[in-house]
Amino acid sequence: MTVDLLRPPTKQTYAPATRPPSAYTPFDTFTLPSDRHYQQQYSDIYFLRLAKLKPFVEQNASEAWDGFQIAGNVVRKVERVLDVRQGELCWVAGTVYFDMPLKPNILDDISKDHWISVPPPREKYRSPDDGADQIMLEDESGRLRLIGTPVTSELLVTGCIIAVMGTENANGDFEVIDIRLPEMARQPQRWAGNDDDDDGSASPAGKKEGLKIRESGGKVAIVSGLGISGDEADDMTIDLLMEYLLGEATVAEEAKQITRLIIAGNSLSESAPLPTREDLLTKKTSKKYGYDSSAYNPAPTAHLDSLLAQLLPTIPITLIPGASDPANVSIPQQPIHTAMFPHSRAYTSPPSSTTTTTTATTTDSKREPGWFDPVTNPFEADLQGWRILGTAGQPIDDIFKYIEEEEHDDTRLEIMHQMLRWRCSAPTAPDTLWCYPFQSDEPFVINETPHVFFVGNQPSFSTTVVQGEAGGSGGQDGGDQQEQQQQQQQQQQQTVRLITIPRFKDTGEVVLVDLDDLAVELLKFDLFGLDAKTISHAGVNEAEQDGEAG
């Protein structure tokens, strides 16, 4: 076969590939005030959480245990933990607290300066000795030790709000018969709050554009754990990912369906460990102008900025900070400062379009995002009418240290499902997970159940669909009886897509979520024939997972 390379160019024209538009509204739920300080007490977080969730858990407990009796003794409600009487069948609501000897201790952290070597962090907080770990129920009045099979069989951690029914024995311990949780909150309808034409203020052109966005659908790509270190070894799989998103490594029709990229934490590799006391004493103190190359390596940030700058002209990007990223360590982590991205920050929203926040806001607070949108961790938004909630993985990893069972495919999904039932996205904060000491509001309480809940930087990919069990009481007041019945029926239909996003640096996997039916696809980027010098072939494997949304 011969090919004529000297033929004149054809007159055939090709239409440019364009991505369909998508509606995206981030919420400032976890934005901290600009004048924040850390002099206040952390105990206020537990009191705020208990005050917000106690009415819901008490309502579920009343519906379940009303009229319950044992040997003629009818159960009664007790307002405070210290009001429990020995031998009396009762139930009470409060905050769970785990007294565990292996949990981190601030006094031990202070004394690390005097250790010869710092011990490695513990993988589990559970003690191997029977009886060493104790489960307490506490409120503003005091604590009560919980015992019994329901306590050990139910997945509980420090900070979750529950109601327990039982009786106090002669030793002063509360023998639990049954447990009730707040259960899932009400779930908003898709496109709820996005109807601009309800009041007739939207123009005909705006209504037409909004209808076009609703019909467009598309997919969102979620990746986590890029782990960019600035080395050349990072380029291979990340370049494959970039070429796929740009439509250069596959058919452009597939790539243009991706309407947004979400990077769920740990975009950069682990930073250098903090110097020890001996290192600080032996380090040279000569004055240097500019940055010290031995203390700061700009290559990872520059590489990430270059990657984002190449993608941003064609696809909007949401950047969530992680444990290894240049952001505050305590949650909620604030957005990575745009000064770290000199090339990509041109795509961020101007300062005038961002609402100034002086206090912790609610989910009703919205802002105008840019094409490049650095957000908080945890992250909450409205994407194509779906309520999205995601984290970089720190709360899940911390909760995993409380449980005894080993890692399996469904462990992380079970924890995520339980977090929705607790109505709390970070229950172990501030006990074993660093967080900001809130005083006026508890933003980690889940006021509305999301449609999609994802967690980044997990060992492997997994997904499932869960549904509400108790109807999701609360959230709205007023209205006639018929409207309340309709709302109650809607509240009983919470359906949530749970997704664990694997670390891209370890697995080469990216998750695609269809914004029409919330179906999930898994993309895996592999390098084949890799030897010490060359790469003979590179490929992309695509596997569809859970084509139905439930």
N, C-alpha and C positions, 0 to 999 in steps of 0.2 A: 504494500500500500504506500502510495506517495502522497505527500502533503505539500500543497502549493503555498509557500510562505511569502511569496511576492505578490499576492493578490491585493487589490486595493481594499481599503476599509469599507465595510458594509454600511448601509444607511439605516440599519435597524436600530431603533432606540429602545432603551431599557428604562422602565419606571423605577425610581428610587424606592428602596425598601424602607417603610416607615412603621414605627411601633404604634399600636392603638393607644389612645389616651386612657388614663385611669384616674379615678378620683382618690386623692390621698390627703388626709387631714390628721397630722400628729397632735396628740394631746400633751399639755404641760403638767400632767399629773404628778410627775416626780421631779419637777424643777424646784431647786432650792432657792430661797431668798438671797438677794445679793449681799445683804448685811448679816449673813449667818455667822454664828459663833458656837462654841462647844463647851460653854460653861454651865449649861443647864443639866439637870438630872435625866438619866435615861429611863427611869421608872415610869415617867409620864407616858411613854409609848404603850406600855402594857395597860395602863388605866384607860387611855384613849381607845385602844383596841377592844378592851372588855366592854366599855360603854357603847361602842358601835355595834358589836356583835352579840352582846348578851340578850337583847330583845328577840333576835331571830332564833337563837338556840333555845331560849325559854319557850318560844311559841311552838317549836318542833317538839320539845319535851312535853309540853302540856297536851298537845294533840295525841302523843304516843302513850302517855302514862296516866291520862285522866281516868280515874276510877280503878286503877290497878291496885290489887290487894293480894296479900299473902297471909294465909291463916287468919283471915278476918281483919288484918291490919291494912288500912287504906293508906296509900302513899300520899304524902303531903309535900308541898313546896317549902323550901327553906331559903330565905333571902340571902343569908350570909353563911360563909363556911364555918365560922365559929358558933353558929346557932344549931349545928347538928348535935343531936342528943343520942347517947348510947342506947342501942336496942330499938330505936325508932326508925320505921321505914320512911324514907324521905328522898328527895332529890334536890340538887343544888347545882348552880352554874358557876364557872370560874375559868381561870387560866391555868393551863398545864405547865408544870415546871419539873424538869428532870434534874435530880441531884446526882451527878455522876462524877466520881473521882478523876476520871481521865479527861474531863472537859478542860479546855484552856482556862488558865487562871492568870489574872492580871498580875498577881504577886510573883508568879513564876516568870512572867515576861520581864518584870523589873529586875529580877535577880539573875537574868541571863548574862549581865555584864560580868558577873563573878564566876561564871562557869568556864571550865577549860574548853569545852566544845558544846555547842548548842545541839540538843537532841533533835532528830527529824520530826516533822509534824506527824501526828497520829492519823492513821487511816480510819479508825473507828473510835467513838467515844464510849462504846459499850465495854463494861468491865467483865473479864472472864470469871470473876468470883460471883457466886450466887448471893444475892442480897446486897451487893455493894451499891447497885443503882436503885434509886428510889424515885417513884413518880408521885408528885404532889399536885394538889389542886389549891390554888390560892386566889384571893381577891383582896380588896382593901382592908379586910379585917384580919386575915391570917392565912395559915396553910393547913392542909389536911392530907395525910398520906393515903394513897389509893392502892388497894390490893385486889386481886381477883383475876379470873381468866379473861373477862372482857377487856381489862386494861392491857394485858400482855398480848392479846390477839389483835387488838386494834392498832393501826399505824398512828402513833401519836408522837409529837415532838414538843419541845419547849416553845411556848408562845401561842399554841392553838387554843381556841375557846371551845369548851365542851360543857355538857350537862351530864351528870352521873346520878344514877339511882341505886340505892342500897341502904346499908345500915352500918353504924359504927360498932365495932366489937369492944371487948374488954381491954384490949391493948391500945385503944385510941385510934386504930386504923379503920378506914372506911372500906368495907367489903362491897365492891361494885357488882351490881346485877346487870345493868344495861347502860349504854352510852348513847348520847345523841349529839350530832354535830350541827353547825349552822346550815349545812348543805348549800348547794349552788344558789347564787343570787339570780335575780331575774335577768333574762337575756333580751337585749333590744332587738327589734325587728331589723332585718336588713334594710339599709337606706333610711333608717330612722334618724331624724335630725338633719337629713340632707335634702329635704324637699324645699328648694328655694322658691318654688312657684306656689306654695301653699297660701301665702299672703298676697299673691298677685303682683309682687314687686319685680319678679324676673321678667326680662324682656323676651320677645319671641325668639331672638337669636340665642339668648342664653338658655332658654328652655330646649331648643333644638340641640345645642351643644351638650347640655346635660343628659338628654335622652340618648345621644350618640355615645357618650361615655358609659352609660349604663348598659348599652347593648354591645360594647366592645369586648368586655371580658378580659382576656389575656391571662398571663401567668406572672407570678412573682418568684424570683430566685432567691433562696436563702442559703448563705454560706457562713461558716464560722471557723475560727482557728486557722486563718491563713498562715500565721506564724512567720511573717516576713522578717528575716534577719539581715538582709543586705548582701548575703552571699550569692554566688552565681548558681548554687544548687537550688535556690528558690525559684529560679526563672522558668524551669521546664513545665511543671504542672500548672503553675499560675498563668503562664503564657497560653497554655491550652485552654484554660478557663476563659481568659480574655478573648482569645480568638473565637471561641464558641459564642460568647455573648455579643461579639461584634458581627457574627454571621460569616466569619472567614473559615471556620473549621467544619462547617456543616451547611445544610441548606438554609438559605436566608429566611425562608418561610417559617422555619422552626424558631430561629433566634428572634425574629421580630415579634413573636407572641409574648416574649418576656417584657413586661412593661415596667418593672422595677427590680433593683437588686438591693437586698438587705444583707449587710455584713454584721453578723451577730457576735461581735466581741473577739478579742485576742487576735487582732489583725497583725500585731507585731509579736515577735518572739519574746521570751522571758527576758526581762531586763537584768542587768548585773545585780548580784545580791548586795545587800547593804554591808558596808565594811564593818569589820569587828573593831572592838576597842583597841586591840593591838595594832591593827592596820592603820587606824587613825593616828596612833602615837608614832608609828614608824614612817608614816608618809611624809614626803618632803613638803614643806610649807612655803616654798618659793612662789612669789606672786607671778601669775600669768595673765596676759591680756587675751580677751576672747574666751572661747570655751576650751576646756581641757580635754584633749582627745582621749586621754586615758580614762576619763570619767564619763564621757558622753560620746556615743557613736551616732552620727547623723544619718548613716546609710540606711537603716531600716525605715525611718520616717520618709526619707527622700524617695526610696523605692516605692513605698505605699502611695505617696503623693503622685509619682509618675504613673502608677497603675490607674489611680482614680482619674487623673487628668486625661488619660487615653479613652476611658470608658464614658466619662460624663457627657461628652458631646452627643452621645447616642442613647444613653439610658440614665434615668434618675437613680440616685444611690442614697440609701439610708445607712448611716454608720453608727453602730452601737458600741460603746467602749466595753472592754473586758478587763480581766484581772491583770493581764500583762501589758495593757495599753497605757499611754501617758495621760491618765486621768486620776481623780481622787480614788483612794482605795476603798473607802466606806461607801456603801450603797445608800441612797441611789447615786450611782456614778453620774456626774454631769458630762455634757457633751465634750468631746475632745476639741480643744481650742483650734479655731481655723488658722491660727498663725503657724501651726505645724504643717499646713498644706499650702504653700505659697502659690502653687499652680492650680490647685483645685478650688481654692476659696473664692475664685471669681464666680463660681456657680452657686454659692450660698445666697440666701435671701439677704437683702440689705437690712441694716439695723432698724430702720424705720418701720419695717413690716413685721417686726417681732414685738409682741406685747411684753412690756416690762412687768416682771413678777416680783412682788415684795413679800408674799406669803406663799405657803404651800397651796397649790391650786387643785381644783377638782377636774374630773373628766370633761366638764362643760367648757373648760378654758381651751381655746383653740388659737392657733397662730398660722400665718401664711408661710409655708415651707418653700425652700429653694430647690433647685435641681439637685444640689448636693446638700443633704440634710443630716448633720451630726446631731444625734439625739441622746437621751439619757438611758441608763440601764438601771432598772427595768424600763421597758418601752411600751407605750400604748398609743394606738392610732386607729383611724378609720380608713380602711383600704378597700376601694371599690364597694363600699357599703357594708363590708364585714368589719366587726370589731376585732382588732388584733392585739394580743398581749404577748410579749417576748422578753426573755432575759438572756444574759450571756452565760448563765449556768451556775453562778455562785450559790444561790439559794438551794438548788437541787443537790449540788455537791455537798453542801453542809448538812442537809437533811439525811443524805445517804449515810453519813457517819453515825447517825442515831440508830440505824436498824442493824440487826444481826446477820440477816441473810446475805449470801454472796451475790455478786453481779450476775444478772441474767437479762434477757431481752426486754422483759416487761417491767423490770424493777423501776426504772426511771418513769415510765408511763404511769405506774401505780402511784408514785409520789406526786406526779403532776395532777392526776385525778383527785388525790386526797387534798392537795392544795386548793383546788376549786371547791371542794366540799368544806374546807376550813374557811374559805373566803379570804385567804391571805396569801400573797405572793412571796413573802419572806417571813415566815413565822418565827424562825430562830434568831432573827435580829431583834434586839441587840445582844442577846446572850452569847451566842457563839459566832455570830456574823456581824461584822462591823457595819454600823449605819449611823446616820445623822440623828441627833437627839431632838426629835420633833416635839413641839409643845402644844400646838393648837389643832393639829390634824394628824391622822395616821394614814398616809397614802398607800401603804401596802395592803390595806383592806380592799378586797375586790367588791366594788359596789355593783357592777354589772358583769355578768358572765360573758367572756369573749366568745367569738365564733372560732377563732384559731388561737391556740396557745402553744408557742414553740420555745424551746430551750436550746441554747447553743453550747458548743464545746463539750459534747458528750462522747462517750467511748464508741458508740455505734448509732446507726440510724434505726429508728422505730417510729411507728405511727399507729394510731387507732382513733376511733370515734366513740365518745362517751356521751351519755345523756343524763339529765338531771333526775334525781330520785325523789326529792321532797317538794318540788314545785317552785322553789325560789321565792319565798315570801318577801315582802317589803319592797321599797323603792319608790312608790308613788302613793299619794294621798288624794282623797276627794273623788268625785265622780259618782254617778248613780250605781245602783246595785247591778244592773245589766253590764255596765262597763267594767265593774270590778270582777264580775264573773268571766267576761271575755279576757281580761288581763290575767286572771288566774289560770284560765285554760292555756293562754300563750306562755305563761311562766312555767307550765309543766312540760314544755317542749324544748328545753335547753339542749342543744346539740353542739358539741365542741370537738374540733379536730385537734388532737394532741400530736406534736411532732418533736422528736429529739434530733437535733442537727449535729452530725458528727464533725470532728475536727478535720478540716480539709487537708492540713499538712500530714496527718497520719493516714487518712483514708482516701483522699482525692475525690470526695463525694459532695455533691451539691443537690439541694432539694428544690423542686419546682412545685408550686401550689397553684392549681387552676382556680382562677377567681370567679368562675361560673358555678362550679359545683364543689369546690374545695377538695378535688381529687389530688393525689400526691404522686409525683414521679421522682425517681432517684437517678441522678446522673453521676457516673463514676469515670474519672479521668485516670487512665493507666499509662505507664511508660513501659514499652516492651523492648527487649533486646538491649537493655542498658548494660554497658560495660564500663571500663575505666576511662574511656576516651570519647566514645561515640554513642549515639542513640540511633538505632536502626529504624525504629517505627514508633509512632505515637498514635494513640487511639482514644476514642470516647465511647464508653459503654453506657447504654441507657436501659433502665429497667423500670417498669411502671409498678407502683405499689398502691393498693387500695384504690381502684378506679372509682369506687362509689364513695360518696360522702356520708353515707349512713341513711 
